[in-house]
Amino acid sequence: MKRSREKSWHHRANSIRRRLLVGCIGLYPTLLIVLAILSPLTKGLSFPLMVLIEVLVLVPVTQLISFPLAGRVVSLMVYKMSGGKKQ
């Protein structure tokens, strides 16, 4: 029973690390690109309006493109690091 709990905790910790890694890999480059593209368009706007526009663009792009792509990249990295064994 104790061994099972340790394994479960280890699995959850790996899952959390993996989600954080996918989030960072997916969000950082996307954020840089979106902010660079939108900065000329949002330059003179108030801060709340600027953030709203950026969020309206950023959320769909990250959820539909960046995060799934980052998830595949992380899965491929884990697969290669495990020596080709599926996890």
N, C-alpha and C positions, 0 to 999 in steps of 0.2 A: 504494500500500500504506500509506504513512504517513497519507494522508488518511483511509483507512478506519479506522485505529487511533484517530485523533483523534475521528472521528465515533462510534465505538464507546464510547470513554471518555466523551464528552459525553452519549451516550444513557444509559450506566450512572449517571452523576452525576445526570441528570434523574430517572431511575427511583428512585434512593435518596432524593433530595429529595422526590419525590412520595410515597413510602412513609412518610417521616418526617412529612410534612404530614398525610397521612391518619391516621397514628397519633395525632398530637397533637389533631387535630380530633375524632377518634373517642373518644379516651380521656379527655381533660380534662373535658368536660361530663358524660360518663357517670360518671366517678369522683366528681365533685362530687355528683351526684344519688344515686348508690348509697350513698356515705358519709353523706349527710344523712338518707336514709331508714333506714339501718341503725344509725346512732349511738345512738338510744334503746334498741335491742334488744341492742347489744353493749357498752353502757356499763360494766357491772360485770365483764365478762369479762377474762381474762388477755390480754395483748397477742398472743401467738401464736394463741390461739383466735379472737380478734377478727379478726385478719388472715386466718386460714383461712376464716372465714365470709364475709368481704368478697370474697375471691378466688373462692370458690365461686359467688357471685352475679355478680361483675364479669366473669369470663372468658366465660361464655356470652352475657351481654348484649353485651359488646363484639364478640365474634366473630360473633354471629348478627345483630345489629342495628346497632350503632354504626359498626363499621368498614365494612360494605357501604354504609351510608348516607353516611358521610364520603367513601368512594371515589367515589360518584356526585356528591357536592358538588364535590370536587376536579376530577373529569372535566369537569363543567359549567363550572367556573371556567376551566380550561385551554382548553376549547372556545371560550368567549366571548372570552378574551384573545387567542386565535389568529385572531380574526375569523371564526369559524364554520368553520374548516378542521379536519377530523378529524386527530388526531395519532396 
